């Protein structure tokens, strides 16, 4: 160990991350001490890493963090995550940010202060590439002054911000390619009912637990879009057909528009979502490169609607992974499976139920016949603790049907996932 260069020791200490571990390790000898001062590039203070953080007074904790940070030179990644800790004074927190701002590349910041600190003002116009903020308030964004020329990733969680300031903040990040918005408190002015975000560089957007009347996202380079637990009247994506992955999970939206240029879509994953099949299919029907389609726990807007399997086979010839779970009705099942379609490239088939009926085994058998190159079948089901005699019979009949099927399809690996 005595022959290790101090730069290597600095990398070792940086991999430890947690400030407490770094301080202990740096006390090994003078060389390790030197490495912690001049070659440490990652430092993390997380109240969940060490229970003692919760036992210290706020002032003592401020002193501890200040002493540790000020004994380093050239920090590139600083994480200060103080959940369930009383509010800090603004002065020491400003000192931490000002001391590290010129070398910092990544900042993970969840600190409540009195008064509130304008993080953008302290970190703008520097080399910051990753900014993760939680439980903070952002006001008065000035793109010309609070500019982030190097920022590539921005994550905001439980942050209070106006729709205008959020739009200006995204504009102030010319190189941003990842944006995550989770449980934001978005203030809308009386004259503004629409939130508009525009960025030519964005490639990956995740929006979770947000309620808005109208959300317009203009992103010419967007490749991944994930909407989760959102309530929206209107969502519109304006782009140039670069979207490759669309994921919608437990979203309520009246009007959804991802544009007409969907030919590059490779993955569509929709769960716990009410759809109008004709409209939804029309939205993704040009996605000839689609390889994975998941419609899980979906509810149809019209009781007579059903997933048109023949349309899927025609529009998505490269489809290799198909996942379906929705209520099956007898008339709808016949319509769903009509025609002579074949899913030639499907090698993984996932099917599920929430309430099992005798129709489910017929559905499984019919789809197996249409997937000649299938390698893996996964059955997902919900089994209640209190089962009636009829439910037991249905489950028993389904088990017998699957056993008979598997004798016919010996080359298919079958798995069961019950909850």
MARDREN-826169 format. One record per residue (C-alpha): x, y, z; residue in three letters. Coordinates in steps of 0.25 Angstrom, whole numbers. Each point is the difference from the previous one (the first is absolute). Example, Ala and Ser with C-alpha at 12.3 -4.5 7.8 and 13.67 -1.06 7.14 Angstrom:
# MARDREN-826169
49|-18|31|ALA
6|14|-2|SER
This chain:
# MARDREN-826169
0|0|0|UNK
12|9|3|UNK
3|0|-15|UNK
-13|5|-5|UNK
0|13|-7|UNK
-9|11|8|UNK
-8|1|-13|UNK
-4|-14|1|UNK
-3|1|15|UNK
-9|12|-3|UNK
-8|-9|-10|UNK
-1|-10|11|UNK
-6|10|10|UNK
-9|6|-10|UNK
-6|-14|-3|UNK
-4|-1|15|UNK
-8|12|-2|UNK
-6|2|14|UNK
7|11|8|UNK
1|-8|13|UNK
7|-11|-7|UNK
9|9|-8|UNK
4|7|13|UNK
3|-13|7|UNK
8|-5|-11|UNK
8|13|-2|UNK
6|-2|14|UNK
7|-12|-4|UNK
13|7|-2|UNK
6|14|-6|UNK
-1|-5|-14|UNK
-14|-3|1|UNK
-3|13|7|UNK
7|7|-12|UNK
-8|-8|-10|UNK
-13|4|7|UNK
4|15|0|UNK
5|1|-15|UNK
-6|-12|-8|UNK
-13|-3|6|UNK
-11|3|-10|UNK
-13|-6|6|UNK
-6|3|13|UNK
-14|-4|6|UNK
-7|4|12|UNK
-13|-8|1|UNK
-8|0|13|UNK
-5|-14|-4|UNK
15|-5|0|UNK
3|3|15|UNK
-10|0|11|UNK
8|10|8|UNK
-3|11|-10|UNK
-14|0|6|UNK
5|1|14|UNK
9|12|-2|UNK
-5|14|1|UNK
-2|8|-13|UNK
11|10|4|UNK
10|-12|3|UNK
-4|-7|-13|UNK
3|13|-7|UNK
14|1|6|UNK
3|-15|-3|UNK
-4|2|-15|UNK
8|13|-1|UNK
12|-5|6|UNK
0|-13|-9|UNK
-3|8|-13|UNK
11|11|3|UNK
11|-11|2|UNK
-2|-4|-15|UNK
5|6|-13|UNK
-6|-2|-13|UNK
-13|-7|3|UNK
-7|-5|-12|UNK
-13|-7|6|UNK
-7|5|12|UNK
-12|-6|6|UNK
-7|6|12|UNK
-13|-8|3|UNK
-6|4|13|UNK
-14|-6|2|UNK
-7|1|13|UNK
11|10|5|UNK
-4|14|5|UNK
2|12|-9|UNK
14|5|-2|UNK
5|14|1|UNK
2|6|-14|UNK
14|6|3|UNK
8|-14|1|UNK
-8|-6|-11|UNK
4|12|-9|UNK
14|-2|4|UNK
0|-14|-4|UNK
-5|3|-14|UNK
9|12|-2|UNK
12|-8|5|UNK
-2|-12|-10|UNK
-7|7|-12|UNK
12|2|-9|UNK
4|-15|0|UNK
-14|-6|2|UNK
-6|-9|-11|UNK
-11|-7|8|UNK
-9|6|11|UNK
-10|-8|7|UNK
-7|9|9|UNK
-12|-2|10|UNK
2|10|11|UNK
-10|9|7|UNK
5|13|4|UNK
-5|13|6|UNK
-1|9|-7|UNK
-1|-8|-14|UNK
12|0|-8|UNK
0|3|-15|UNK
8|-12|-5|UNK
0|5|-14|UNK
7|13|3|UNK
11|-8|8|UNK
3|-11|-10|UNK
-3|7|-14|UNK
10|4|-10|UNK
9|-11|5|UNK
4|-14|-5|UNK
-11|-8|7|UNK
-5|-12|-9|UNK
-10|-6|10|UNK
-10|7|9|UNK
-9|-8|9|UNK
-9|9|9|UNK
-11|-4|10|UNK
-9|7|10|UNK
4|14|-5|UNK
-6|13|-6|UNK
4|6|-13|UNK
-4|14|-3|UNK
4|11|-10|UNK
8|-8|-10|UNK
9|9|-9|UNK
5|-8|-12|UNK
10|11|-4|UNK
6|0|14|UNK
-3|-14|6|UNK
5|-8|-11|UNK
5|-14|0|UNK
9|-2|-12|UNK
5|-14|3|UNK
-13|-6|7|UNK
-4|-13|-6|UNK
-9|-6|11|UNK
-11|8|8|UNK
-9|-7|10|UNK
-10|7|9|UNK
-8|-7|11|UNK
-10|7|9|UNK
5|13|-5|UNK
-9|13|0|UNK
1|7|-13|UNK
-9|8|-10|UNK
-2|-5|-14|UNK
7|12|-5|UNK
12|-2|8|UNK
1|-15|-3|UNK
-1|4|-15|UNK
11|10|1|UNK
9|-9|8|UNK
-1|-11|-11|UNK
4|11|-10|UNK
12|4|9|UNK
6|-14|-2|UNK
4|-1|-15|UNK
6|-14|1|UNK
-10|-7|9|UNK
-4|-14|-4|UNK
-7|-5|12|UNK
-11|6|8|UNK
-8|-6|12|UNK
-12|7|6|UNK
-6|-7|12|UNK
-11|6|9|UNK
2|14|-3|UNK
-8|11|5|UNK
-2|8|-13|UNK
-6|14|2|UNK
-8|5|-12|UNK
-4|14|-2|UNK
-14|5|-4|UNK
4|3|-14|UNK
8|-13|-1|UNK
-8|-14|-1|UNK
11|-7|-8|UNK
14|-5|4|UNK
9|0|-12|UNK
14|-6|1|UNK
9|2|-12|UNK
14|-6|-3|UNK
7|-5|-12|UNK
10|-8|8|UNK
-9|-8|9|UNK
0|-15|-3|UNK
-6|-6|13|UNK
-12|5|8|UNK
-6|-6|12|UNK
-13|7|6|UNK
-6|-5|13|UNK
-11|4|9|UNK
-4|13|-7|UNK
-14|6|-2|UNK
-2|10|-12|UNK
-10|5|-9|UNK
9|0|-12|UNK
14|-4|-2|UNK
8|2|-13|UNK
14|-6|-2|UNK
8|5|-12|UNK
12|-9|-1|UNK
6|-3|-14|UNK
10|-10|5|UNK
-9|-8|11|UNK
2|-15|0|UNK
-6|-4|13|UNK
-13|5|7|UNK
-5|-5|13|UNK
-13|5|6|UNK
-4|-6|13|UNK
-12|3|10|UNK
-3|13|-7|UNK
-14|7|-2|UNK
0|8|-13|UNK
-11|5|-8|UNK
9|2|-12|UNK
14|-5|-3|UNK
7|3|-13|UNK
14|-4|-5|UNK
5|9|-11|UNK
12|-7|-6|UNK
7|-5|-13|UNK
-3|-15|1|UNK
12|-4|9|UNK
-8|-7|11|UNK
4|-14|2|UNK
-6|-3|14|UNK
-14|4|5|UNK
-4|-4|14|UNK
-13|3|6|UNK
-3|-5|14|UNK
-13|4|8|UNK
-3|13|-7|UNK
-13|7|-2|UNK
0|8|-13|UNK
-12|5|-9|UNK
8|3|-12|UNK
14|-7|-3|UNK
8|4|-12|UNK
14|-5|-3|UNK
0|5|-14|UNK
-1|-7|-13|UNK
15|-3|-2|UNK
0|-13|8|UNK
8|-9|-9|UNK
12|-1|9|UNK
-8|-5|12|UNK
6|-13|5|UNK
-7|-2|14|UNK
-14|4|4|UNK
-3|-4|14|UNK
-14|4|5|UNK
-6|-4|14|UNK
-12|4|8|UNK
-5|9|-11|UNK
-13|2|-6|UNK
1|0|-16|UNK
-9|1|-12|UNK
7|-11|-8|UNK
-3|6|-14|UNK
6|13|4|UNK
12|-6|8|UNK
3|-10|-12|UNK
-1|12|-10|UNK
10|7|9|UNK
11|-11|-1|UNK
-4|-7|-13|UNK
11|6|-8|UNK
10|-6|10|UNK
5|-11|-9|UNK
13|-2|8|UNK
-8|-3|13|UNK
7|-12|7|UNK
-7|1|14|UNK
-15|2|3|UNK
-6|0|14|UNK
-14|3|3|UNK
-2|-4|14|UNK
-12|3|9|UNK
-6|8|-11|UNK
-15|4|0|UNK
-7|2|-13|UNK
-9|13|-1|UNK
-11|-8|-7|UNK
-4|-13|5|UNK
0|-6|-15|UNK
14|4|-2|UNK
11|-10|-1|UNK
15|-1|-4|UNK
0|-3|-15|UNK
11|-11|0|UNK
-1|-1|-16|UNK
3|15|0|UNK
12|-2|9|UNK
6|-11|-8|UNK
-1|9|-13|UNK
5|13|6|UNK
11|-6|8|UNK
7|-11|-7|UNK
13|1|8|UNK
-8|-2|13|UNK
8|-10|9|UNK
-6|3|14|UNK
-15|1|3|UNK
-6|2|13|UNK
-15|1|2|UNK
-9|0|12|UNK
-15|5|-1|UNK
-14|-5|3|UNK
-4|-10|-11|UNK
-15|-1|-4|UNK
-5|-12|-9|UNK
-4|9|-12|UNK
12|9|1|UNK
9|-13|0|UNK
-6|-5|-13|UNK
2|13|-6|UNK
14|2|5|UNK
5|-13|-5|UNK
-7|0|-14|UNK
8|-1|-13|UNK
12|-8|-3|UNK
11|9|6|UNK
13|-6|5|UNK
10|7|10|UNK
12|-6|-7|UNK
11|7|8|UNK
-6|0|14|UNK
9|-8|9|UNK
-5|5|14|UNK
-15|0|3|UNK
-5|5|13|UNK
-15|-1|3|UNK
-7|4|13|UNK
-14|0|7|UNK
-5|8|12|UNK
-13|-9|0|UNK
1|-13|-6|UNK
-10|-7|-8|UNK
-1|-12|-9|UNK
2|9|-12|UNK
15|2|4|UNK
5|-14|-3|UNK
-7|2|-14|UNK
7|13|-2|UNK
14|-6|4|UNK
-2|-12|-10|UNK
-5|9|-11|UNK
12|9|1|UNK
10|-11|1|UNK
-5|-6|-13|UNK
3|14|-6|UNK
14|1|5|UNK
8|-11|-7|UNK
14|4|5|UNK
-4|2|14|UNK
11|-3|10|UNK
-6|5|14|UNK
-14|1|5|UNK
-2|8|14|UNK
-14|-1|6|UNK
-3|11|11|UNK
-12|-2|9|UNK
-7|5|12|UNK
-4|-10|10|UNK
-9|4|11|UNK
1|-6|14|UNK
-14|-3|2|UNK
-5|-8|-13|UNK
-14|-5|-3|UNK
-2|-14|-5|UNK
-2|6|-14|UNK
13|7|0|UNK
7|-12|5|UNK
-6|-8|-12|UNK
4|11|-10|UNK
14|0|5|UNK
1|-15|0|UNK
-6|-1|-14|UNK
10|11|-5|UNK
12|-8|6|UNK
-5|-13|-7|UNK
-1|8|-13|UNK
14|5|1|UNK
6|-13|3|UNK
-7|-6|-13|UNK
6|12|-7|UNK
14|-2|4|UNK
0|-14|-4|UNK
-3|6|-14|UNK
11|11|1|UNK
12|-7|6|UNK
9|11|-5|UNK
-6|11|8|UNK
5|4|14|UNK
-12|2|8|UNK
0|9|13|UNK
-11|4|10|UNK
0|12|8|UNK
-12|1|10|UNK
-3|11|11|UNK
